[in-house]
Amino acid sequence: MKIFAISDLHLSFCNQVRPGNWTDVKEYKPMSEIDGKWINHARRIYENWVETVSDDDVVLVAGDISWAMNLEEASPDLDFLGTLPGRIITVQGNHDYWWQGISKVRNKAPDNMHFIQNDHVSINGVAVCGTRGWLCPNGTYFKASDEKIYRRELMRLENSLQSVVKEGMEKFDDLIVMMHYMPTNEKHNYSGFIEIFEKYGVQKVIYGHLHARACGYRLPDQAWGVRFILTSADYVGFEPYYLGDY
C-alpha cells in the first residue's frame, strides 16, 4: 500500500463529471479565473491521480475539497472523487462550507471517502489523525475573535490523537497528522499544535492552505522533530505527493 497526499482541490462542478468527456464539464467557480496556473486543474488532478494511485493505495486530502455551500451543491464534486482509485481520507478546509455536520457528510460520502473529526482512521498499521486547524496566535492576521476557534481546533486535534491512544498506540507503525492550516503562524512561532505533536510523538504532518507566493511561508521540512509536508494542489503540481510504502 502506498500513501499519497494532496490538498486544496477546490472543485466546483455544476454537473456530474464523466471523466474522458471534459468538454461537458462546467464549473461555477473556475480556479483559473483566480490564477492562470489552475487552468484545467480538475482534469490534471484526475489524470495524474489515475496514473499514480491504485485501488490498494491511500490518498490524504488536507481540506478545501469543494467550493460548495451545502451538501447538495457538493454532490458532483464528491461523486467525482468517488470515481478515483484508492481510499481517500480527508479533513475539513476553511472553504469547505458544505461540511455541515459530520454524520450528514459521512452519509453522503462515496464509499472510498473517510472524514476525520475528533477521531482517526487506521489502515495497515498506520493511524491517520487530523483537524482543520486555524490561524495561530501572534500571526499578522490573528484577531481576538480567532482565539476561540484556535482553542477548539486544539481540542479536536487532541481528541483525534486520544482516539489512537484508546485503540492502542503500540498497534501502529506510523502516525500521520493531517491539517488544512499550517500549524504555526507565518513566523513559525511555537504553537499549541506543536505542543500537542510533541506530547504524542507525532513525526509527520501534512498541511495545505498556502498558495502562490504564500507558499514562501511554508514550514521547513524538519522542525521540532516533525517532518512537515505542504501538499496544496498547485504546490505539488496537481499530482498526489508520494509519502511512502506501508
Biotite code that builds the C-alpha atoms (Angstrom):
import biotite.structure as struc

atoms = struc.array([
    struc.Atom([0.000, 0.000, 0.000], chain_id="A", res_id=1, res_name="MET", atom_name="CA", element="C"),
    struc.Atom([1.280, 3.431, -0.987], chain_id="A", res_id=2, res_name="LYS", atom_name="CA", element="C"),
    struc.Atom([0.162, 6.619, 0.755], chain_id="A", res_id=3, res_name="ILE", atom_name="CA", element="C"),
    struc.Atom([-0.098, 9.878, -1.182], chain_id="A", res_id=4, res_name="PHE", atom_name="CA", element="C"),
    struc.Atom([-1.252, 13.355, -0.192], chain_id="A", res_id=5, res_name="ALA", atom_name="CA", element="C"),
    struc.Atom([-2.775, 16.380, -1.904], chain_id="A", res_id=6, res_name="ILE", atom_name="CA", element="C"),
    struc.Atom([-4.976, 19.225, -0.675], chain_id="A", res_id=7, res_name="SER", atom_name="CA", element="C"),
    struc.Atom([-6.918, 22.234, -1.898], chain_id="A", res_id=8, res_name="ASP", atom_name="CA", element="C"),
    struc.Atom([-8.680, 20.535, -4.794], chain_id="A", res_id=9, res_name="LEU", atom_name="CA", element="C"),
    struc.Atom([-11.114, 23.478, -4.965], chain_id="A", res_id=10, res_name="HIS", atom_name="CA", element="C"),
    struc.Atom([-13.677, 21.662, -7.095], chain_id="A", res_id=11, res_name="LEU", atom_name="CA", element="C"),
    struc.Atom([-16.847, 23.426, -8.262], chain_id="A", res_id=12, res_name="SER", atom_name="CA", element="C"),
    struc.Atom([-18.610, 21.163, -10.733], chain_id="A", res_id=13, res_name="PHE", atom_name="CA", element="C"),
    struc.Atom([-22.093, 22.203, -11.827], chain_id="A", res_id=14, res_name="CYS", atom_name="CA", element="C"),
    struc.Atom([-22.969, 18.729, -13.060], chain_id="A", res_id=15, res_name="ASN", atom_name="CA", element="C"),
    struc.Atom([-21.858, 15.138, -12.794], chain_id="A", res_id=16, res_name="GLN", atom_name="CA", element="C"),
    struc.Atom([-18.453, 14.600, -14.328], chain_id="A", res_id=17, res_name="VAL", atom_name="CA", element="C"),
    struc.Atom([-17.820, 11.853, -16.857], chain_id="A", res_id=18, res_name="ARG", atom_name="CA", element="C"),
    struc.Atom([-14.021, 11.557, -16.974], chain_id="A", res_id=19, res_name="PRO", atom_name="CA", element="C"),
    struc.Atom([-12.894, 11.449, -20.581], chain_id="A", res_id=20, res_name="GLY", atom_name="CA", element="C"),
    struc.Atom([-15.617, 13.867, -21.654], chain_id="A", res_id=21, res_name="ASN", atom_name="CA", element="C"),
    struc.Atom([-14.168, 17.070, -20.226], chain_id="A", res_id=22, res_name="TRP", atom_name="CA", element="C"),
    struc.Atom([-15.810, 19.351, -22.787], chain_id="A", res_id=23, res_name="THR", atom_name="CA", element="C"),
    struc.Atom([-19.128, 18.897, -20.958], chain_id="A", res_id=24, res_name="ASP", atom_name="CA", element="C"),
    struc.Atom([-17.673, 19.875, -17.581], chain_id="A", res_id=25, res_name="VAL", atom_name="CA", element="C"),
    struc.Atom([-18.980, 23.154, -16.193], chain_id="A", res_id=26, res_name="LYS", atom_name="CA", element="C"),
    struc.Atom([-17.610, 24.931, -13.125], chain_id="A", res_id=27, res_name="GLU", atom_name="CA", element="C"),
    struc.Atom([-19.336, 27.702, -11.193], chain_id="A", res_id=28, res_name="TYR", atom_name="CA", element="C"),
    struc.Atom([-16.056, 28.973, -9.725], chain_id="A", res_id=29, res_name="LYS", atom_name="CA", element="C"),
    struc.Atom([-13.166, 28.176, -12.092], chain_id="A", res_id=30, res_name="PRO", atom_name="CA", element="C"),
    struc.Atom([-9.873, 28.496, -10.251], chain_id="A", res_id=31, res_name="MET", atom_name="CA", element="C"),
    struc.Atom([-8.226, 29.646, -13.474], chain_id="A", res_id=32, res_name="SER", atom_name="CA", element="C"),
    struc.Atom([-10.052, 32.977, -13.073], chain_id="A", res_id=33, res_name="GLU", atom_name="CA", element="C"),
    struc.Atom([-8.081, 33.487, -9.862], chain_id="A", res_id=34, res_name="ILE", atom_name="CA", element="C"),
    struc.Atom([-4.732, 32.170, -11.094], chain_id="A", res_id=35, res_name="ASP", atom_name="CA", element="C"),
    struc.Atom([-3.871, 31.009, -14.615], chain_id="A", res_id=36, res_name="GLY", atom_name="CA", element="C"),
    struc.Atom([-1.735, 28.254, -13.126], chain_id="A", res_id=37, res_name="LYS", atom_name="CA", element="C"),
    struc.Atom([-5.009, 26.432, -12.361], chain_id="A", res_id=38, res_name="TRP", atom_name="CA", element="C"),
    struc.Atom([-6.255, 26.069, -15.959], chain_id="A", res_id=39, res_name="ILE", atom_name="CA", element="C"),
    struc.Atom([-7.945, 22.667, -16.343], chain_id="A", res_id=40, res_name="ASN", atom_name="CA", element="C"),
    struc.Atom([-6.784, 21.802, -12.834], chain_id="A", res_id=41, res_name="HIS", atom_name="CA", element="C"),
    struc.Atom([-9.523, 19.204, -12.159], chain_id="A", res_id=42, res_name="ALA", atom_name="CA", element="C"),
    struc.Atom([-8.647, 17.310, -15.320], chain_id="A", res_id=43, res_name="ARG", atom_name="CA", element="C"),
    struc.Atom([-4.950, 17.472, -14.464], chain_id="A", res_id=44, res_name="ARG", atom_name="CA", element="C"),
    struc.Atom([-5.610, 16.157, -10.963], chain_id="A", res_id=45, res_name="ILE", atom_name="CA", element="C"),
    struc.Atom([-7.718, 13.340, -12.382], chain_id="A", res_id=46, res_name="TYR", atom_name="CA", element="C"),
    struc.Atom([-5.174, 12.272, -14.989], chain_id="A", res_id=47, res_name="GLU", atom_name="CA", element="C"),
    struc.Atom([-2.237, 12.430, -12.575], chain_id="A", res_id=48, res_name="ASN", atom_name="CA", element="C"),
    struc.Atom([-4.232, 10.595, -9.907], chain_id="A", res_id=49, res_name="TRP", atom_name="CA", element="C"),
    struc.Atom([-5.298, 7.651, -12.085], chain_id="A", res_id=50, res_name="VAL", atom_name="CA", element="C"),
    struc.Atom([-1.760, 7.293, -13.438], chain_id="A", res_id=51, res_name="GLU", atom_name="CA", element="C"),
    struc.Atom([-0.245, 7.287, -9.940], chain_id="A", res_id=52, res_name="THR", atom_name="CA", element="C"),
    struc.Atom([-2.718, 5.778, -7.475], chain_id="A", res_id=53, res_name="VAL", atom_name="CA", element="C"),
    struc.Atom([-4.008, 2.199, -7.430], chain_id="A", res_id=54, res_name="SER", atom_name="CA", element="C"),
    struc.Atom([-7.130, 0.827, -5.738], chain_id="A", res_id=55, res_name="ASP", atom_name="CA", element="C"),
    struc.Atom([-4.958, -0.502, -2.904], chain_id="A", res_id=56, res_name="ASP", atom_name="CA", element="C"),
    struc.Atom([-3.457, 2.903, -2.108], chain_id="A", res_id=57, res_name="ASP", atom_name="CA", element="C"),
    struc.Atom([-4.497, 5.760, 0.191], chain_id="A", res_id=58, res_name="VAL", atom_name="CA", element="C"),
    struc.Atom([-4.688, 9.470, -0.616], chain_id="A", res_id=59, res_name="VAL", atom_name="CA", element="C"),
    struc.Atom([-4.787, 12.014, 2.220], chain_id="A", res_id=60, res_name="LEU", atom_name="CA", element="C"),
    struc.Atom([-6.635, 15.196, 1.281], chain_id="A", res_id=61, res_name="VAL", atom_name="CA", element="C"),
    struc.Atom([-5.967, 18.046, 3.686], chain_id="A", res_id=62, res_name="ALA", atom_name="CA", element="C"),
    struc.Atom([-9.107, 20.088, 3.106], chain_id="A", res_id=63, res_name="GLY", atom_name="CA", element="C"),
    struc.Atom([-10.644, 22.602, 0.708], chain_id="A", res_id=64, res_name="ASP", atom_name="CA", element="C"),
    struc.Atom([-12.240, 19.903, -1.388], chain_id="A", res_id=65, res_name="ILE", atom_name="CA", element="C"),
    struc.Atom([-15.146, 21.911, -2.776], chain_id="A", res_id=66, res_name="SER", atom_name="CA", element="C"),
    struc.Atom([-16.350, 25.497, -3.090], chain_id="A", res_id=67, res_name="TRP", atom_name="CA", element="C"),
    struc.Atom([-19.924, 24.303, -2.458], chain_id="A", res_id=68, res_name="ALA", atom_name="CA", element="C"),
    struc.Atom([-22.006, 25.962, 0.242], chain_id="A", res_id=69, res_name="MET", atom_name="CA", element="C"),
    struc.Atom([-24.068, 22.881, 1.088], chain_id="A", res_id=70, res_name="ASN", atom_name="CA", element="C"),
    struc.Atom([-24.003, 19.105, 0.646], chain_id="A", res_id=71, res_name="LEU", atom_name="CA", element="C"),
    struc.Atom([-26.375, 19.099, -2.317], chain_id="A", res_id=72, res_name="GLU", atom_name="CA", element="C"),
    struc.Atom([-24.179, 21.545, -4.203], chain_id="A", res_id=73, res_name="GLU", atom_name="CA", element="C"),
    struc.Atom([-21.105, 19.462, -3.292], chain_id="A", res_id=74, res_name="ALA", atom_name="CA", element="C"),
    struc.Atom([-22.603, 16.241, -4.727], chain_id="A", res_id=75, res_name="SER", atom_name="CA", element="C"),
    struc.Atom([-20.914, 16.449, -8.177], chain_id="A", res_id=76, res_name="PRO", atom_name="CA", element="C"),
    struc.Atom([-17.561, 17.099, -6.505], chain_id="A", res_id=77, res_name="ASP", atom_name="CA", element="C"),
    struc.Atom([-17.907, 14.201, -4.069], chain_id="A", res_id=78, res_name="LEU", atom_name="CA", element="C"),
    struc.Atom([-19.161, 11.919, -6.842], chain_id="A", res_id=79, res_name="ASP", atom_name="CA", element="C"),
    struc.Atom([-16.116, 12.855, -8.910], chain_id="A", res_id=80, res_name="PHE", atom_name="CA", element="C"),
    struc.Atom([-13.818, 11.813, -6.048], chain_id="A", res_id=81, res_name="LEU", atom_name="CA", element="C"),
    struc.Atom([-15.780, 8.584, -5.825], chain_id="A", res_id=82, res_name="GLY", atom_name="CA", element="C"),
    struc.Atom([-14.623, 7.702, -9.362], chain_id="A", res_id=83, res_name="THR", atom_name="CA", element="C"),
    struc.Atom([-10.959, 7.915, -8.378], chain_id="A", res_id=84, res_name="LEU", atom_name="CA", element="C"),
    struc.Atom([-8.868, 4.901, -7.366], chain_id="A", res_id=85, res_name="PRO", atom_name="CA", element="C"),
    struc.Atom([-7.684, 4.465, -3.809], chain_id="A", res_id=86, res_name="GLY", atom_name="CA", element="C"),
    struc.Atom([-9.047, 5.179, -0.372], chain_id="A", res_id=87, res_name="ARG", atom_name="CA", element="C"),
    struc.Atom([-9.439, 8.904, 0.352], chain_id="A", res_id=88, res_name="ILE", atom_name="CA", element="C"),
    struc.Atom([-9.070, 10.238, 3.900], chain_id="A", res_id=89, res_name="ILE", atom_name="CA", element="C"),
    struc.Atom([-9.756, 13.919, 4.487], chain_id="A", res_id=90, res_name="THR", atom_name="CA", element="C"),
    struc.Atom([-10.162, 16.743, 6.979], chain_id="A", res_id=91, res_name="VAL", atom_name="CA", element="C"),
    struc.Atom([-12.133, 19.949, 6.580], chain_id="A", res_id=92, res_name="GLN", atom_name="CA", element="C"),
    struc.Atom([-10.676, 23.069, 4.978], chain_id="A", res_id=93, res_name="GLY", atom_name="CA", element="C"),
    struc.Atom([-11.635, 26.666, 5.647], chain_id="A", res_id=94, res_name="ASN", atom_name="CA", element="C"),
    struc.Atom([-13.644, 26.804, 2.386], chain_id="A", res_id=95, res_name="HIS", atom_name="CA", element="C"),
    struc.Atom([-15.489, 23.514, 2.941], chain_id="A", res_id=96, res_name="ASP", atom_name="CA", element="C"),
    struc.Atom([-18.729, 25.209, 3.997], chain_id="A", res_id=97, res_name="TYR", atom_name="CA", element="C"),
    struc.Atom([-20.702, 22.185, 2.770], chain_id="A", res_id=98, res_name="TRP", atom_name="CA", element="C"),
    struc.Atom([-19.176, 20.194, 5.677], chain_id="A", res_id=99, res_name="TRP", atom_name="CA", element="C"),
    struc.Atom([-22.149, 20.836, 7.976], chain_id="A", res_id=100, res_name="GLN", atom_name="CA", element="C"),
    struc.Atom([-22.450, 18.006, 10.483], chain_id="A", res_id=101, res_name="GLY", atom_name="CA", element="C"),
    struc.Atom([-20.095, 15.050, 10.325], chain_id="A", res_id=102, res_name="ILE", atom_name="CA", element="C"),
    struc.Atom([-22.885, 12.431, 10.289], chain_id="A", res_id=103, res_name="SER", atom_name="CA", element="C"),
    struc.Atom([-24.571, 14.036, 7.284], chain_id="A", res_id=104, res_name="LYS", atom_name="CA", element="C"),
    struc.Atom([-21.268, 14.305, 5.455], chain_id="A", res_id=105, res_name="VAL", atom_name="CA", element="C"),
    struc.Atom([-20.404, 10.670, 6.090], chain_id="A", res_id=106, res_name="ARG", atom_name="CA", element="C"),
    struc.Atom([-23.837, 9.509, 4.956], chain_id="A", res_id=107, res_name="ASN", atom_name="CA", element="C"),
    struc.Atom([-23.433, 11.415, 1.689], chain_id="A", res_id=108, res_name="LYS", atom_name="CA", element="C"),
    struc.Atom([-19.851, 10.348, 1.019], chain_id="A", res_id=109, res_name="ALA", atom_name="CA", element="C"),
    struc.Atom([-18.786, 7.911, -1.698], chain_id="A", res_id=110, res_name="PRO", atom_name="CA", element="C"),
    struc.Atom([-17.653, 4.525, -0.408], chain_id="A", res_id=111, res_name="ASP", atom_name="CA", element="C"),
    struc.Atom([-13.975, 5.348, -0.892], chain_id="A", res_id=112, res_name="ASN", atom_name="CA", element="C"),
    struc.Atom([-14.038, 8.526, 1.261], chain_id="A", res_id=113, res_name="MET", atom_name="CA", element="C"),
    struc.Atom([-13.457, 8.808, 5.016], chain_id="A", res_id=114, res_name="HIS", atom_name="CA", element="C"),
    struc.Atom([-13.811, 12.033, 7.012], chain_id="A", res_id=115, res_name="PHE", atom_name="CA", element="C"),
    struc.Atom([-11.846, 12.704, 10.209], chain_id="A", res_id=116, res_name="ILE", atom_name="CA", element="C"),
    struc.Atom([-13.340, 14.760, 13.026], chain_id="A", res_id=117, res_name="GLN", atom_name="CA", element="C"),
    struc.Atom([-12.380, 14.051, 16.643], chain_id="A", res_id=118, res_name="ASN", atom_name="CA", element="C"),
    struc.Atom([-11.277, 10.537, 15.612], chain_id="A", res_id=119, res_name="ASP", atom_name="CA", element="C"),
    struc.Atom([-8.804, 8.741, 13.354], chain_id="A", res_id=120, res_name="HIS", atom_name="CA", element="C"),
    struc.Atom([-8.606, 6.215, 10.537], chain_id="A", res_id=121, res_name="VAL", atom_name="CA", element="C"),
    struc.Atom([-6.381, 3.166, 10.933], chain_id="A", res_id=122, res_name="SER", atom_name="CA", element="C"),
    struc.Atom([-5.132, 1.207, 7.948], chain_id="A", res_id=123, res_name="ILE", atom_name="CA", element="C"),
    struc.Atom([-2.254, -1.254, 7.527], chain_id="A", res_id=124, res_name="ASN", atom_name="CA", element="C"),
    struc.Atom([-0.559, -0.250, 10.758], chain_id="A", res_id=125, res_name="GLY", atom_name="CA", element="C"),
    struc.Atom([-0.881, 3.488, 10.083], chain_id="A", res_id=126, res_name="VAL", atom_name="CA", element="C"),
    struc.Atom([-3.026, 5.826, 12.182], chain_id="A", res_id=127, res_name="ALA", atom_name="CA", element="C"),
    struc.Atom([-4.187, 8.966, 10.374], chain_id="A", res_id=128, res_name="VAL", atom_name="CA", element="C"),
    struc.Atom([-5.360, 11.796, 12.626], chain_id="A", res_id=129, res_name="CYS", atom_name="CA", element="C"),
    struc.Atom([-6.208, 15.396, 11.989], chain_id="A", res_id=130, res_name="GLY", atom_name="CA", element="C"),
    struc.Atom([-8.304, 18.506, 12.158], chain_id="A", res_id=131, res_name="THR", atom_name="CA", element="C"),
    struc.Atom([-8.804, 21.679, 10.133], chain_id="A", res_id=132, res_name="ARG", atom_name="CA", element="C"),
    struc.Atom([-6.581, 23.882, 12.295], chain_id="A", res_id=133, res_name="GLY", atom_name="CA", element="C"),
    struc.Atom([-6.753, 27.679, 12.307], chain_id="A", res_id=134, res_name="TRP", atom_name="CA", element="C"),
    struc.Atom([-4.711, 30.858, 12.398], chain_id="A", res_id=135, res_name="LEU", atom_name="CA", element="C"),
    struc.Atom([-2.200, 30.769, 15.243], chain_id="A", res_id=136, res_name="CYS", atom_name="CA", element="C"),
    struc.Atom([-1.547, 33.445, 17.898], chain_id="A", res_id=137, res_name="PRO", atom_name="CA", element="C"),
    struc.Atom([0.924, 36.251, 17.230], chain_id="A", res_id=138, res_name="ASN", atom_name="CA", element="C"),
    struc.Atom([0.389, 35.951, 13.489], chain_id="A", res_id=139, res_name="GLY", atom_name="CA", element="C"),
    struc.Atom([-0.242, 39.007, 11.339], chain_id="A", res_id=140, res_name="THR", atom_name="CA", element="C"),
    struc.Atom([-3.931, 38.233, 10.788], chain_id="A", res_id=141, res_name="TYR", atom_name="CA", element="C"),
    struc.Atom([-4.768, 36.638, 14.156], chain_id="A", res_id=142, res_name="PHE", atom_name="CA", element="C"),
    struc.Atom([-7.534, 38.584, 15.947], chain_id="A", res_id=143, res_name="LYS", atom_name="CA", element="C"),
    struc.Atom([-9.126, 38.243, 19.375], chain_id="A", res_id=144, res_name="ALA", atom_name="CA", element="C"),
    struc.Atom([-12.114, 36.550, 17.720], chain_id="A", res_id=145, res_name="SER", atom_name="CA", element="C"),
    struc.Atom([-9.803, 33.804, 16.396], chain_id="A", res_id=146, res_name="ASP", atom_name="CA", element="C"),
    struc.Atom([-8.824, 32.632, 19.864], chain_id="A", res_id=147, res_name="GLU", atom_name="CA", element="C"),
    struc.Atom([-11.987, 30.606, 20.451], chain_id="A", res_id=148, res_name="LYS", atom_name="CA", element="C"),
    struc.Atom([-11.710, 28.777, 17.106], chain_id="A", res_id=149, res_name="ILE", atom_name="CA", element="C"),
    struc.Atom([-7.991, 28.164, 17.648], chain_id="A", res_id=150, res_name="TYR", atom_name="CA", element="C"),
    struc.Atom([-8.703, 26.597, 21.064], chain_id="A", res_id=151, res_name="ARG", atom_name="CA", element="C"),
    struc.Atom([-11.473, 24.433, 19.592], chain_id="A", res_id=152, res_name="ARG", atom_name="CA", element="C"),
    struc.Atom([-9.132, 23.146, 16.905], chain_id="A", res_id=153, res_name="GLU", atom_name="CA", element="C"),
    struc.Atom([-6.502, 22.296, 19.520], chain_id="A", res_id=154, res_name="LEU", atom_name="CA", element="C"),
    struc.Atom([-9.161, 20.280, 21.332], chain_id="A", res_id=155, res_name="MET", atom_name="CA", element="C"),
    struc.Atom([-10.192, 18.478, 18.135], chain_id="A", res_id=156, res_name="ARG", atom_name="CA", element="C"),
    struc.Atom([-6.585, 17.563, 17.376], chain_id="A", res_id=157, res_name="LEU", atom_name="CA", element="C"),
    struc.Atom([-6.139, 16.245, 20.901], chain_id="A", res_id=158, res_name="GLU", atom_name="CA", element="C"),
    struc.Atom([-9.378, 14.254, 20.622], chain_id="A", res_id=159, res_name="ASN", atom_name="CA", element="C"),
    struc.Atom([-8.163, 12.750, 17.350], chain_id="A", res_id=160, res_name="SER", atom_name="CA", element="C"),
    struc.Atom([-4.845, 11.667, 18.855], chain_id="A", res_id=161, res_name="LEU", atom_name="CA", element="C"),
    struc.Atom([-6.522, 10.458, 22.037], chain_id="A", res_id=162, res_name="GLN", atom_name="CA", element="C"),
    struc.Atom([-8.654, 8.138, 19.922], chain_id="A", res_id=163, res_name="SER", atom_name="CA", element="C"),
    struc.Atom([-5.416, 6.462, 18.802], chain_id="A", res_id=164, res_name="VAL", atom_name="CA", element="C"),
    struc.Atom([-4.245, 6.158, 22.400], chain_id="A", res_id=165, res_name="VAL", atom_name="CA", element="C"),
    struc.Atom([-7.528, 4.462, 23.300], chain_id="A", res_id=166, res_name="LYS", atom_name="CA", element="C"),
    struc.Atom([-7.123, 1.991, 20.431], chain_id="A", res_id=167, res_name="GLU", atom_name="CA", element="C"),
    struc.Atom([-3.507, 1.389, 21.453], chain_id="A", res_id=168, res_name="GLY", atom_name="CA", element="C"),
    struc.Atom([-0.545, 3.355, 20.125], chain_id="A", res_id=169, res_name="MET", atom_name="CA", element="C"),
    struc.Atom([1.547, 0.193, 20.145], chain_id="A", res_id=170, res_name="GLU", atom_name="CA", element="C"),
    struc.Atom([-0.599, -1.213, 17.324], chain_id="A", res_id=171, res_name="LYS", atom_name="CA", element="C"),
    struc.Atom([0.694, 1.351, 14.849], chain_id="A", res_id=172, res_name="PHE", atom_name="CA", element="C"),
    struc.Atom([3.970, 1.582, 12.970], chain_id="A", res_id=173, res_name="ASP", atom_name="CA", element="C"),
    struc.Atom([3.346, 5.160, 11.882], chain_id="A", res_id=174, res_name="ASP", atom_name="CA", element="C"),
    struc.Atom([1.256, 8.131, 12.990], chain_id="A", res_id=175, res_name="LEU", atom_name="CA", element="C"),
    struc.Atom([0.344, 10.816, 10.446], chain_id="A", res_id=176, res_name="ILE", atom_name="CA", element="C"),
    struc.Atom([-1.419, 14.076, 11.269], chain_id="A", res_id=177, res_name="VAL", atom_name="CA", element="C"),
    struc.Atom([-3.279, 15.950, 8.558], chain_id="A", res_id=178, res_name="MET", atom_name="CA", element="C"),
    struc.Atom([-4.283, 19.616, 8.929], chain_id="A", res_id=179, res_name="MET", atom_name="CA", element="C"),
    struc.Atom([-5.558, 22.186, 6.476], chain_id="A", res_id=180, res_name="HIS", atom_name="CA", element="C"),
    struc.Atom([-3.851, 25.198, 8.020], chain_id="A", res_id=181, res_name="TYR", atom_name="CA", element="C"),
    struc.Atom([-0.140, 25.367, 8.652], chain_id="A", res_id=182, res_name="MET", atom_name="CA", element="C"),
    struc.Atom([0.181, 24.534, 12.373], chain_id="A", res_id=183, res_name="PRO", atom_name="CA", element="C"),
    struc.Atom([2.079, 27.743, 13.230], chain_id="A", res_id=184, res_name="THR", atom_name="CA", element="C"),
    struc.Atom([1.839, 31.393, 12.312], chain_id="A", res_id=185, res_name="ASN", atom_name="CA", element="C"),
    struc.Atom([3.790, 32.752, 9.340], chain_id="A", res_id=186, res_name="GLU", atom_name="CA", element="C"),
    struc.Atom([6.747, 33.486, 11.649], chain_id="A", res_id=187, res_name="LYS", atom_name="CA", element="C"),
    struc.Atom([6.855, 29.792, 12.611], chain_id="A", res_id=188, res_name="HIS", atom_name="CA", element="C"),
    struc.Atom([6.448, 30.531, 16.305], chain_id="A", res_id=189, res_name="ASN", atom_name="CA", element="C"),
    struc.Atom([5.885, 27.597, 18.631], chain_id="A", res_id=190, res_name="TYR", atom_name="CA", element="C"),
    struc.Atom([2.127, 26.921, 18.892], chain_id="A", res_id=191, res_name="SER", atom_name="CA", element="C"),
    struc.Atom([-0.362, 24.788, 20.768], chain_id="A", res_id=192, res_name="GLY", atom_name="CA", element="C"),
    struc.Atom([-0.447, 22.436, 17.783], chain_id="A", res_id=193, res_name="PHE", atom_name="CA", element="C"),
    struc.Atom([3.319, 21.874, 18.028], chain_id="A", res_id=194, res_name="ILE", atom_name="CA", element="C"),
    struc.Atom([2.954, 21.248, 21.737], chain_id="A", res_id=195, res_name="GLU", atom_name="CA", element="C"),
    struc.Atom([0.402, 18.521, 21.012], chain_id="A", res_id=196, res_name="ILE", atom_name="CA", element="C"),
    struc.Atom([2.635, 16.980, 18.333], chain_id="A", res_id=197, res_name="PHE", atom_name="CA", element="C"),
    struc.Atom([5.424, 16.749, 20.892], chain_id="A", res_id=198, res_name="GLU", atom_name="CA", element="C"),
    struc.Atom([3.108, 15.317, 23.540], chain_id="A", res_id=199, res_name="LYS", atom_name="CA", element="C"),
    struc.Atom([2.017, 12.423, 21.304], chain_id="A", res_id=200, res_name="TYR", atom_name="CA", element="C"),
    struc.Atom([5.278, 11.867, 19.447], chain_id="A", res_id=201, res_name="GLY", atom_name="CA", element="C"),
    struc.Atom([3.926, 12.934, 16.052], chain_id="A", res_id=202, res_name="VAL", atom_name="CA", element="C"),
    struc.Atom([6.685, 12.792, 13.450], chain_id="A", res_id=203, res_name="GLN", atom_name="CA", element="C"),
    struc.Atom([4.846, 13.515, 10.193], chain_id="A", res_id=204, res_name="LYS", atom_name="CA", element="C"),
    struc.Atom([2.376, 16.333, 9.458], chain_id="A", res_id=205, res_name="VAL", atom_name="CA", element="C"),
    struc.Atom([0.845, 17.249, 6.112], chain_id="A", res_id=206, res_name="ILE", atom_name="CA", element="C"),
    struc.Atom([-0.970, 20.538, 5.527], chain_id="A", res_id=207, res_name="TYR", atom_name="CA", element="C"),
    struc.Atom([-2.280, 22.776, 2.750], chain_id="A", res_id=208, res_name="GLY", atom_name="CA", element="C"),
    struc.Atom([-3.964, 26.192, 2.524], chain_id="A", res_id=209, res_name="HIS", atom_name="CA", element="C"),
    struc.Atom([-0.919, 28.051, 1.161], chain_id="A", res_id=210, res_name="LEU", atom_name="CA", element="C"),
    struc.Atom([-0.925, 29.082, -2.499], chain_id="A", res_id=211, res_name="HIS", atom_name="CA", element="C"),
    struc.Atom([1.243, 31.048, -4.919], chain_id="A", res_id=212, res_name="ALA", atom_name="CA", element="C"),
    struc.Atom([3.569, 33.458, -3.105], chain_id="A", res_id=213, res_name="ARG", atom_name="CA", element="C"),
    struc.Atom([2.147, 32.387, 0.257], chain_id="A", res_id=214, res_name="ALA", atom_name="CA", element="C"),
    struc.Atom([3.983, 29.077, -0.211], chain_id="A", res_id=215, res_name="CYS", atom_name="CA", element="C"),
    struc.Atom([7.054, 31.058, 0.786], chain_id="A", res_id=216, res_name="GLY", atom_name="CA", element="C"),
    struc.Atom([5.696, 30.973, 4.350], chain_id="A", res_id=217, res_name="TYR", atom_name="CA", element="C"),
    struc.Atom([5.774, 27.160, 4.455], chain_id="A", res_id=218, res_name="ARG", atom_name="CA", element="C"),
    struc.Atom([7.452, 25.426, 7.343], chain_id="A", res_id=219, res_name="LEU", atom_name="CA", element="C"),
    struc.Atom([10.925, 23.913, 6.938], chain_id="A", res_id=220, res_name="PRO", atom_name="CA", element="C"),
    struc.Atom([10.895, 20.226, 6.068], chain_id="A", res_id=221, res_name="ASP", atom_name="CA", element="C"),
    struc.Atom([12.028, 19.376, 9.611], chain_id="A", res_id=222, res_name="GLN", atom_name="CA", element="C"),
    struc.Atom([11.338, 21.267, 12.838], chain_id="A", res_id=223, res_name="ALA", atom_name="CA", element="C"),
    struc.Atom([10.632, 20.243, 16.453], chain_id="A", res_id=224, res_name="TRP", atom_name="CA", element="C"),
    struc.Atom([11.389, 16.654, 15.443], chain_id="A", res_id=225, res_name="GLY", atom_name="CA", element="C"),
    struc.Atom([8.497, 16.695, 12.955], chain_id="A", res_id=226, res_name="VAL", atom_name="CA", element="C"),
    struc.Atom([8.531, 16.300, 9.182], chain_id="A", res_id=227, res_name="ARG", atom_name="CA", element="C"),
    struc.Atom([6.242, 18.934, 7.640], chain_id="A", res_id=228, res_name="PHE", atom_name="CA", element="C"),
    struc.Atom([4.886, 18.475, 4.107], chain_id="A", res_id=229, res_name="ILE", atom_name="CA", element="C"),
    struc.Atom([2.947, 21.144, 2.188], chain_id="A", res_id=230, res_name="LEU", atom_name="CA", element="C"),
    struc.Atom([0.512, 19.461, -0.211], chain_id="A", res_id=231, res_name="THR", atom_name="CA", element="C"),
    struc.Atom([-1.526, 22.291, -1.772], chain_id="A", res_id=232, res_name="SER", atom_name="CA", element="C"),
    struc.Atom([-2.507, 21.100, -5.254], chain_id="A", res_id=233, res_name="ALA", atom_name="CA", element="C"),
    struc.Atom([-0.726, 23.915, -7.079], chain_id="A", res_id=234, res_name="ASP", atom_name="CA", element="C"),
    struc.Atom([2.400, 23.453, -4.955], chain_id="A", res_id=235, res_name="TYR", atom_name="CA", element="C"),
    struc.Atom([2.669, 19.715, -5.766], chain_id="A", res_id=236, res_name="VAL", atom_name="CA", element="C"),
    struc.Atom([1.914, 20.217, -9.462], chain_id="A", res_id=237, res_name="GLY", atom_name="CA", element="C"),
    struc.Atom([-1.676, 18.885, -9.219], chain_id="A", res_id=238, res_name="PHE", atom_name="CA", element="C"),
    struc.Atom([-0.296, 15.387, -8.632], chain_id="A", res_id=239, res_name="GLU", atom_name="CA", element="C"),
    struc.Atom([-0.710, 13.306, -5.454], chain_id="A", res_id=240, res_name="PRO", atom_name="CA", element="C"),
    struc.Atom([2.522, 13.559, -3.456], chain_id="A", res_id=241, res_name="TYR", atom_name="CA", element="C"),
    struc.Atom([4.081, 10.203, -2.578], chain_id="A", res_id=242, res_name="TYR", atom_name="CA", element="C"),
    struc.Atom([4.601, 9.757, 1.171], chain_id="A", res_id=243, res_name="LEU", atom_name="CA", element="C"),
    struc.Atom([5.801, 6.152, 1.206], chain_id="A", res_id=244, res_name="GLY", atom_name="CA", element="C"),
    struc.Atom([5.017, 2.435, 1.091], chain_id="A", res_id=245, res_name="ASP", atom_name="CA", element="C"),
    struc.Atom([3.358, 0.847, 4.106], chain_id="A", res_id=246, res_name="TYR", atom_name="CA", element="C"),
])
